[in-house]
Amino acid sequence: MSYFMTVPRSSGSISDGNGKKKKKKKKREEEEEEEEEEEEEEEEEEEEGEGEGEERREEEEEEEEEEEEEEEEGEGEGEGEEEEEEEEEEEEEEEEEEEEEEEEEEEEEEEEEEEVEEEEEEEEEEEEEEEEEEEEEEISKIDH
């Protein structure tokens, strides 16, 4: 029995946390396999007949072009999604700012209302004091 044990190793692919690199690697491997199969088929067809091989090459070229276009479209969609996310974030920030402004305005209005109420109370108190003073003066006049 050996003191050293073998440890299984990972495939060596590195993930960015979202599995994008793994997907790309798998996709690349699948594409390579497809290309190899197509080449094998091509060779078989060439053996059977020259005309058929040329047609097959043209078809393969078209397929490759379509695949490239799809990949480019996929990349473009990712960029579009990022732009949409950025726009959504900006809209959310704007909404938050608007809400904060509204809250500040409401607070200012409440403060103004409180100030008006305080001024009214002060005026009422002054009026009451004046009335009391007048009453006291009348009472003092009557007493004398």
Secondary structure, DSSP 8 states (H G I E B T S, - for coil): --S--------S----SSSHHHHHHHHHHHHHHHHHHHHHHHHHHHHH-HHHHHHHHHHHHHHHHHHHHHHHHHHHHHHHHHHHHHHHHHHHHHHHHHHHHHHHHHHHHHHHHHHHHHHHHHHHHHHHHHHHHHHHHHHHHHH-
